[in-house]
């Protein structure tokens, strides 16, 4: 998991320190990058000197300086101009080849280092997303979250590899170049550095606009992912209602917004780079004028000014890097903010330090005075108290929005109550680890979600590594073995995305088989038969009866025919328990349950009464 401090780092320094955590994790790759960087700096320092020897000592015939002469005399054939010319050319070629090779090695090392950091951050972000509450995911578009994982995580590579490492390289280069240039000509060196204040002014003017435009661009591009995911997920509805052109129009509008944001970002960056280029051009022009004057005065050789001009490019490049680095971080800050927004979002349900494991339970579930909601000040459940003894079946019924699914979610500890408590065998579920609670609760949802994996893997999703015999036993108990055997590869058949190659009843029976194999003592059935035909419902109900045997079961249902044999039926209305009892007891009370029952079985008077209550 990512290191989280509880707040988002801000500013260039904050983002840099945050990104460096991921650089430290990849320290072998980081050392490789630094090693080739140092070698490349050394080669860049040597590059201009063969040209100086060629101009001053070969072409103009000037004598070698004592320091250079001692080194050159060690080489064979340097006593003549022709021999010295040969060595100058050979040195130039050798330095070019070495520099090219080291540059290629630096590029490869940098790519490896950068991608390792990106995937490391993406792993942290994905792991954190999986642990955020269902409330978070219900509010965030899936496409936008995908964008944050697959694209925005590249910010860490930009910050470290494209900004911070070049800063380190620039500092080393500046130190070496400045020392050499100062020895060549102090006045020219001071003049060359005169452009630095102008660079800082330009950066101060454009840093904030570049950061804001970069964030807006990432947000706009995230909406493209969201629009694509929404449309493709709803393709049956889109085609059924002939809304393809509407989808085209919305997609074009989204891409137009992203294009405008990208152009705004590019415009800010382009103005910044133009002004930076003009600044260094003026500095170069000043050095050329003063350098030429000093050559004419005889105070500097032609080879010396060539070396100085070569180093001038090597001086301005690091200076620009130092200034650009902050703008590079600012440009990546938009993506970094989107990543940090997720990492800074704490899960609604989390383990407190020192929490132990929930021991195996018999299934005694109790909710006592539970109040809970998804928005502050808007409770969905109000003071709910109910109890399910081990092996009992409790049905939860009521109109849509009454809080049925929310109540069951508290049992599985998808959320923690605002007030009151939920206990398993007398143990408050907030006092033990989340995973140990969910490990003893099995859920069969209204819409069975299957992964594009084999049938066997889908059944064993809640119990990885289960033996094939156990998987097949669970499938038989769920009345699924017969249709699985008819599939092309049986249990090894890979189902389509979300189980699209199977019918609704087949998907639900696989979900029941998954719950069978998990073997949890507490079972939650959330409208498991709501979308099935009569034949599929009969097969599923038979499987559910076997699954419920000996387990504490909560059934959420609109179809009252599926709950009439429950040990107890709880009627929710506006988040409160308004009735509780057996099917016969509730019918005898002639209250809200009786009216719901009459509505489903066609009593006109009850329908009118229900309409008045609503």
C-alpha positions in Angstrom: 0.0 0.0 0.0 1.0 3.6 -0.6 2.5 5.7 2.2 -0.3 8.0 3.3 0.2 10.9 5.6 -3.5 11.9 5.8 -3.1 15.0 3.6 -2.2 15.7 0.0 1.3 17.0 -0.6 1.2 20.4 -2.3 3.6 22.6 -4.1 6.7 21.6 -6.1 8.6 20.5 -3.0 5.8 18.5 -1.6 5.1 16.7 -4.9 8.8 16.0 -5.3 9.2 14.4 -1.9 6.1 12.3 -2.5 7.4 11.1 -5.8 10.9 10.3 -4.4 9.3 7.7 -2.2 8.7 5.6 -5.3 12.2 6.3 -6.6 13.7 4.9 -3.4 11.7 1.7 -3.9 13.4 1.2 -7.2 16.9 2.0 -6.0 18.9 -0.5 -8.2 17.3 1.1 -11.3 18.0 4.5 -9.9 21.7 3.8 -9.3 22.0 2.6 -12.9 20.5 5.8 -14.2 22.8 7.9 -12.0 25.8 5.9 -13.1 25.3 6.4 -16.8 24.5 10.1 -16.1 27.8 10.8 -14.5 29.7 9.1 -17.4 27.7 11.1 -19.9 28.6 14.4 -18.1 32.3 13.5 -18.3 32.1 12.8 -22.0 30.3 16.1 -22.6 33.1 17.9 -20.8 35.7 16.3 -23.2 33.8 16.9 -26.4 35.0 20.4 -27.3 38.7 19.9 -26.7 39.7 18.0 -29.9 38.1 20.9 -31.8 40.3 23.4 -29.9 43.4 21.4 -30.7 42.4 21.3 -34.3 41.9 25.0 -34.7 44.6 26.4 -32.5 47.4 23.9 -32.8 46.8 22.2 -36.1 45.4 24.9 -38.4 47.0 28.0 -36.8 50.2 26.2 -35.7 50.2 27.6 -32.2 52.3 25.7 -29.6 50.5 23.3 -27.2 50.1 24.6 -23.6 52.4 22.8 -21.1 49.5 21.0 -19.4 48.2 19.6 -22.8 51.6 19.0 -24.3 52.5 16.5 -21.5 49.4 14.4 -22.3 49.6 14.6 -26.1 53.3 13.6 -26.2 52.4 10.3 -24.7 50.5 9.5 -28.0 52.5 8.2 -31.0 52.8 10.4 -34.1 51.8 13.7 -32.5 55.1 15.4 -33.3 53.7 16.6 -36.7 50.6 18.5 -37.6 49.3 15.6 -39.7 49.7 13.2 -36.7 48.0 15.6 -34.4 45.2 16.1 -36.9 44.7 12.3 -37.1 44.4 12.1 -33.3 42.0 15.0 -33.2 39.7 13.3 -35.7 40.0 10.0 -34.0 39.2 11.5 -30.6 36.2 13.3 -32.0 34.8 10.1 -33.5 35.6 8.1 -30.3 33.9 10.7 -28.1 30.8 10.7 -30.5 30.5 6.9 -30.4 31.0 6.7 -26.7 28.6 9.6 -26.0 25.9 8.0 -28.3 26.3 4.6 -26.6 26.1 6.1 -23.1 23.1 8.2 -24.2 21.4 5.0 -25.5 22.1 3.2 -22.2 20.8 6.2 -20.2 17.6 6.2 -22.3 17.0 2.5 -21.7 17.8 2.8 -18.0 15.5 5.8 -17.7 12.6 4.0 -19.4 13.0 1.0 -17.1 13.3 3.2 -14.0 10.3 5.3 -15.0 8.0 2.4 -15.9 8.8 0.6 -12.6 7.8 3.7 -10.7 4.6 4.1 -12.7 3.5 0.5 -12.2 4.4 0.7 -8.5 2.2 3.7 -8.0 -0.6 2.2 -10.1 -0.5 -0.9 -7.9 -0.8 1.2 -4.8 -3.6 3.2 -6.3 -5.5 0.1 -7.5 -5.1 -1.6 -4.1 -6.4 1.5 -2.4 -9.4 1.8 -4.7 -10.3 -1.8 -3.9 -10.4 -0.9 -0.2 -12.5 2.2 -0.5 -16.2 1.9 0.4 -19.0 1.1 -1.9 -20.2 4.7 -1.2 -17.1 6.1 -2.8 -17.4 3.9 -5.9 -21.1 4.7 -6.3 -20.2 8.4 -6.6 -17.1 8.1 -8.9 -17.5 7.1 -12.6 -15.7 3.8 -13.4 -14.1 5.3 -16.5 -12.6 8.2 -14.4 -11.1 5.8 -11.9 -9.7 3.7 -14.8 -8.0 6.9 -16.2 -6.4 7.6 -12.8 -4.9 4.1 -12.6 -3.9 3.7 -16.2 -2.8 7.2 -17.2 -2.5 9.6 -14.3 0.0 7.4 -12.5 2.5 8.4 -15.2 3.0 11.6 -13.2 5.5 9.9 -10.9 7.8 9.2 -13.8 7.5 12.7 -15.1 8.3 14.2 -11.8 11.3 12.0 -11.0 12.7 11.0 -14.4 11.8 14.0 -16.4 12.3 16.7 -13.7 14.2 15.7 -10.6 16.9 13.6 -12.2 17.5 16.2 -14.9 17.9 18.7 -12.1 20.6 16.6 -10.5 22.3 16.2 -13.8 22.0 19.9 -14.4 23.6 20.7 -11.0 26.6 18.4 -11.7 27.0 19.8 -15.2 26.8 23.4 -14.1 29.4 22.8 -11.4 31.8 21.3 -14.0 31.0 23.7 -16.8 31.2 26.8 -14.6 34.6 25.8 -13.2 36.0 25.3 -16.7 34.4 28.4 -18.2 35.6 30.5 -15.3 39.2 29.4 -16.0 38.7 30.1 -19.8 37.3 33.7 -19.3 35.7 35.0 -16.1 34.0 38.0 -17.8 32.3 35.9 -20.4 31.1 33.5 -17.7 29.6 36.3 -15.7 27.9 37.7 -18.8 26.5 34.2 -19.7 25.0 33.9 -16.2 23.3 37.3 -16.5 20.2 35.6 -18.1 19.3 33.7 -14.9 17.1 36.5 -13.4 15.2 36.8 -16.6 14.6 33.0 -16.6 13.3 33.2 -13.1 10.9 36.0 -14.0 9.5 34.1 -16.9 9.0 31.0 -14.8 7.2 33.0 -12.0 4.8 34.3 -14.6 3.8 31.0 -16.2 4.2 28.3 -13.5 0.7 28.7 -12.0 -1.2 28.8 -15.4 0.7 25.7 -16.6 -0.3 23.8 -13.5 -4.0 24.8 -13.7 -4.3 24.1 -17.4 -2.6 20.7 -16.9 -5.1 19.7 -14.2 -8.1 20.9 -16.4 -6.7 18.8 -19.3 -6.5 15.6 -17.1 -10.0 16.2 -15.8 -11.3 16.6 -19.3 -9.5 13.5 -20.6 -10.9 11.5 -17.6 -14.4 12.4 -18.8 -13.6 10.7 -22.1 -12.9 7.4 -20.3 -16.1 7.9 -18.3 -18.3 8.5 -21.4 -16.8 5.5 -23.2 -17.3 3.2 -20.2 -20.9 4.3 -19.6 -21.9 3.9 -23.3 -20.3 0.5 -23.8 -21.7 -0.8 -20.5 -25.2 0.2 -21.6 -24.9 -1.0 -25.2 -28.0 -3.1 -25.2 -30.1 -0.1 -24.1 -28.4 2.2 -26.5 -29.1 0.0 -29.5 -32.6 -1.0 -28.3 -33.6 2.7 -28.2 -31.6 3.7 -31.3 -29.5 6.3 -29.4 -26.2 5.7 -31.2 -26.3 9.2 -32.7 -26.8 10.7 -29.2 -23.8 8.7 -28.0 -21.8 10.0 -30.9 -22.8 13.6 -30.1 -21.9 13.3 -26.4 -18.6 11.7 -27.2 -17.7 14.5 -29.7 -18.7 17.1 -27.1 -16.4 15.4 -24.5 -13.5 15.1 -26.9 -14.0 18.8 -28.0 -13.7 19.8 -24.3 -10.6 17.7 -23.9 -9.1 19.2 -27.1 -9.8 22.8 -25.8 -8.1 21.9 -22.5 -5.1 20.4 -24.3 -4.7 23.4 -26.5 -4.9 25.8 -23.5 -2.2 23.7 -21.8 0.0 23.7 -24.9 -0.5 27.5 -25.4 0.7 28.2 -21.8 3.7 25.9 -22.3 4.5 27.4 -25.7 4.6 31.0 -24.4 6.8 29.9 -21.6 9.2 28.1 -23.9 9.3 31.0 -26.4 10.3 33.5 -23.7 12.9 31.1 -22.3 14.3 30.6 -25.8 14.5 34.4 -26.3 16.3 34.8 -23.0 19.0 32.3 -23.8 19.3 33.7 -27.3 20.0 37.1 -25.9 22.6 35.7 -23.6 24.3 33.8 -26.5 24.3 37.0 -28.6 26.0 38.9 -25.7 28.7 36.2 -25.3 29.3 36.2 -29.1 29.8 39.9 -29.2 32.1 40.1 -26.2 33.9 36.9 -27.1 34.7 38.1 -30.6 36.0 41.4 -29.2 38.3 39.5 -26.9 39.6 37.3 -29.8 40.3 40.4 -31.9 42.2 41.9 -28.9 44.2 38.7 -28.7 43.0 38.0 -25.2 41.4 34.7 -26.3 42.2 32.2 -29.0 39.7 31.1 -31.7 39.8 27.6 -30.3 39.2 29.0 -26.9 36.0 30.9 -28.0 34.8 27.7 -29.8 35.3 25.7 -26.5 33.5 28.5 -24.6 30.6 28.6 -27.0 30.3 24.8 -26.8 30.3 25.0 -23.0 27.8 27.9 -23.2 25.2 25.5 -24.8 26.1 23.0 -22.0 25.6 25.8 -19.5 22.3 27.1 -20.8 20.8 23.6 -21.2 21.2 22.8 -17.4 20.0 26.3 -16.5 16.9 25.8 -18.6 16.5 22.3 -17.1 16.6 23.8 -13.6 13.8 26.3 -14.6 11.9 23.8 -16.7 12.0 21.2 -14.0 9.6 23.1 -11.8 7.3 23.7 -14.8 7.5 20.0 -15.7 6.4 19.2 -12.1 3.7 21.8 -12.4 2.5 20.2 -15.7 2.5 16.7 -14.0 0.8 18.2 -10.9 -2.7 17.9 -12.6 -2.3 14.1 -12.8 -0.6 13.9 -9.4 -3.6 15.8 -7.8 -6.0 13.3 -9.3 -4.0 10.3 -8.0 -3.5 12.0 -4.5 -7.3 12.7 -4.3 -7.8 9.0 -4.3 -4.9 8.1 -2.0 -6.1 10.8 0.5 -9.6 9.3 0.5 -9.8 7.0 3.6 -12.1 4.0 3.6 -15.3 4.4 5.5 -14.6 1.1 7.1 -11.1 0.3 8.3 -9.2 -1.7 10.9 -8.1 0.2 14.0 -4.6 -0.6 15.4 -4.5 -3.7 17.6 -7.7 -5.2 16.2 -7.9 -9.0 16.4 -9.6 -11.6 14.2 -13.2 -12.6 14.6 -13.2 -16.2 15.7 -15.5 -18.7 13.9 -19.1 -17.8 14.7 -22.4 -19.7 15.0 -24.3 -17.0 13.3 -26.0 -15.1 16.0 -26.6 -11.6 14.5 -28.0 -8.6 16.3 -28.5 -5.0 15.3 -29.2 -2.8 18.2 -30.4 0.8 17.8 -28.7 1.2 14.4 -28.9 4.5 12.6 -27.0 5.0 9.4 -27.1 7.0 6.1 -25.0 7.9 3.1 -25.2 11.7 3.5 -24.7 13.7 6.7 -28.0 14.5 8.2 -30.0 12.2 6.0 -30.3 8.8 7.7 -31.5 5.8 5.7 -32.0 3.6 8.8 -33.3 5.0 12.1 -33.0 3.1 15.4 -33.3 -0.3 13.8 -33.1 -3.2 16.3 -33.5 -6.9 15.1 -32.0 -10.2 16.0 -31.4 -13.5 14.1 -30.5 -16.6 16.0 -28.1 -19.2 14.5 -29.7 -21.0 11.7 -32.7 -18.7 11.5 -34.0 -17.1 8.3 -35.0 -13.4 8.5 -36.7 -11.8 5.6 -36.5 -8.0 5.1 -39.3 -6.5 3.0 -40.6 -3.1 2.2 -41.0 -0.6 -0.6 -38.0 0.6 -2.6 -35.8 3.0 -0.7 -36.9 1.6 2.7 -33.3 0.6 3.6 -33.4 -3.1 3.0 -30.1 -3.5 1.2 -28.5 -0.9 3.5 -29.4 -3.0 6.5 -27.8 -6.1 5.0 -24.7 -4.1 4.0 -24.2 -3.3 7.7 -24.2 -7.0 8.6 -21.4 -7.6 6.0 -19.7 -4.5 7.4 -19.6 -2.7 4.1 -20.5 0.3 6.3 -20.4 1.0 10.0 -23.4 2.5 11.7 -23.6 6.1 12.9 -25.3 5.0 16.1 -25.9 1.6 17.7 -24.0 -1.5 16.9 -23.9 -4.7 14.9 -22.8 -7.9 16.6 -21.9 -11.4 15.5 -22.1 -13.9 18.4 -22.0 -11.0 20.8 -18.9 -9.4 19.2 -19.1 -5.9 17.9 -18.0 -6.1 14.3 -16.2 -2.8 14.6 -13.8 -4.3 17.2 -12.4 -6.9 14.9 -10.7 -6.9 11.5 -12.9 -6.2 8.5 -11.6 -9.2 6.5 -12.4 -11.6 9.4 -16.0 -10.4 9.4 -16.6 -10.6 5.7 -14.9 -14.0 5.6 -17.9 -15.3 7.6 -20.6 -13.7 5.5 -21.6 -14.9 2.0 -23.6 -12.7 -0.3 -25.7 -13.7 -3.3 -26.5 -10.4 -5.0 -29.5 -9.4 -7.1 -27.3 -9.3 -10.2 -24.7 -12.1 -10.2 -21.4 -10.7 -11.3 -19.1 -13.1 -13.1 -15.6 -12.5 -14.2 -14.3 -13.4 -17.7 -12.7 -16.5 -16.4 -13.5 -20.2 -16.3 -16.7 -21.4 -14.6 -14.5 -23.2 -12.0 -12.6 -20.0 -11.2 -15.8 -18.0 -10.8 -17.3 -20.6 -8.4 -14.0 -20.7 -6.4 -13.7 -16.9 -6.3 -14.4 -16.8 -2.6 -12.2 -19.8 -1.8 -9.2 -19.6 -4.1 -7.4 -22.9 -4.5 -10.4 -25.1 -3.8 -10.2 -28.6 -5.1 -12.1 -29.5 -8.3 -14.2 -32.0 -6.4 -15.3 -29.3 -3.9 -16.2 -26.9 -6.8 -18.3 -29.6 -8.5 -20.0 -30.4 -5.2 -20.9 -26.8 -4.8 -22.2 -26.6 -8.4 -24.4 -29.8 -7.9 -25.9 -28.3 -4.7 -26.7 -25.1 -6.6 -28.4 -27.1 -9.4 -25.7 -25.8 -11.8 -23.8 -29.0 -12.6 -26.2 -30.0 -15.4 -25.9 -26.9 -17.5 -22.1 -26.6 -16.8 -21.6 -30.1 -18.2 -23.3 -29.0 -21.4 -20.8 -26.1 -21.9 -18.1 -26.7 -24.6 -15.3 -27.2 -22.0 -17.4 -27.9 -18.9 -15.9 -26.3 -15.8 -13.0 -24.9 -17.8 -15.3 -22.9 -20.1 -14.5 -19.2 -20.0 -17.6 -17.1 -19.6 -18.1 -13.8 -21.4 -17.6 -10.4 -19.8 -19.9 -10.3 -16.7 -21.2 -13.7 -17.6 -22.9 -12.5 -20.8 -22.7 -15.9 -22.5 -24.9 -17.4 -19.8 -28.6 -16.8 -19.0 -29.7 -14.9 -15.9 -30.7 -18.1 -14.1 -27.4 -19.8 -14.9 -25.5 -16.8 -13.6 -27.5 -16.8 -10.4 -26.9 -20.5 -9.8 -23.2 -20.0 -10.2 -23.4 -17.2 -7.6 -25.2 -19.6 -5.3 -22.5 -22.2 -5.9 -19.9 -19.6 -5.0 -21.7 -19.0 -1.7 -21.9 -22.8 -1.1 -18.2 -23.2 -1.6 -17.4 -20.3 0.7 -19.3 -22.0 3.5 -19.9 -18.9 5.6 -22.2 -19.2 8.6 -24.1 -16.0 7.7 -25.8 -15.6 4.3 -27.3 -12.6 2.6 -29.6 -13.0 -0.3 -30.4 -9.7 -2.1 -33.4 -10.2 -4.4 -31.8 -13.4 -5.9 -34.9 -14.3 -8.0 -36.2 -10.9 -9.0 -35.3 -11.2 -12.7 -35.9 -14.9 -13.3 -38.6 -16.8 -15.2 -40.7 -19.4 -13.3 -38.6 -22.4 -14.3 -35.3 -20.7 -13.4 -36.8 -19.4 -10.2 -37.9 -22.9 -9.2 -34.4 -24.3 -9.8 -32.8 -21.5 -7.9 -35.2 -21.7 -4.9 -34.5 -25.4 -4.6 -30.8 -24.6 -4.5 -31.3 -21.7 -2.0 -33.2 -24.0 0.4 -30.1 -26.3 0.5 -27.8 -23.3 0.9 -29.8 -21.8 3.7 -29.9 -25.0 5.8 -28.1 -24.5 9.0 -27.1 -20.9 8.1 -28.3 -17.6 9.5 -29.9 -16.1 6.5 -31.1 -12.6 5.6 -33.4 -12.5 2.5 -34.1 -9.1 0.9 -37.2 -9.6 -1.3 -40.0 -7.8 -3.1 -41.6 -11.1 -4.1 -43.3 -12.2 -0.9 -43.7 -15.7 -2.2 -40.0 -16.2 -1.6 -40.1 -15.2 2.1 -43.4 -16.7 3.4 -41.5 -19.6 5.1 -39.0 -17.4 6.8 -38.7 -17.7 10.6 -39.3 -14.0 10.9 -40.3 -11.2 8.5 -39.2 -7.7 9.2 -41.1 -4.9 7.4 -39.1 -1.7 6.8 -40.7 1.7 6.0 -38.7 4.9 5.7 -35.8 3.2 7.5 -37.7 2.0 10.5 -38.9 -1.4 11.5 -42.7 -1.0 11.5 -43.7 -4.7 11.7 -42.0 -8.0 12.7 -43.3 -11.6 12.9 -44.1 -14.7 10.9 -46.0 -14.7 7.6 -49.2 -15.8 9.3 -48.8 -13.3 12.2 -48.3 -10.4 9.9 -51.3 -11.3 7.7 -53.4 -11.5 10.9 -52.3 -8.0 11.9 -53.8 -6.6 8.6 -51.0 -4.0 8.6 -48.5 -2.9 6.0 -47.2 -6.4 5.2 -50.8 -7.6 4.7 -51.3 -4.8 2.2 -48.1 -5.6 0.4 -49.2 -9.2 0.2 -52.6 -8.2 -1.1 -51.1 -6.0 -3.7 -49.0 -8.8 -5.1 -51.9 -11.2 -5.2 -54.3 -8.8 -6.8 -56.6 -7.2 -4.3 -58.0 -3.9 -5.6 -59.0 -2.5 -2.2 -55.5 -3.1 -0.8 -54.1 -1.3 -3.8 -56.1 1.8 -3.0 -55.1 1.6 0.6 -51.5 1.4 -0.3 -51.8 4.4 -2.6 -53.3 6.4 0.3 -50.4 5.4 2.6 -47.8 6.5 0.0 
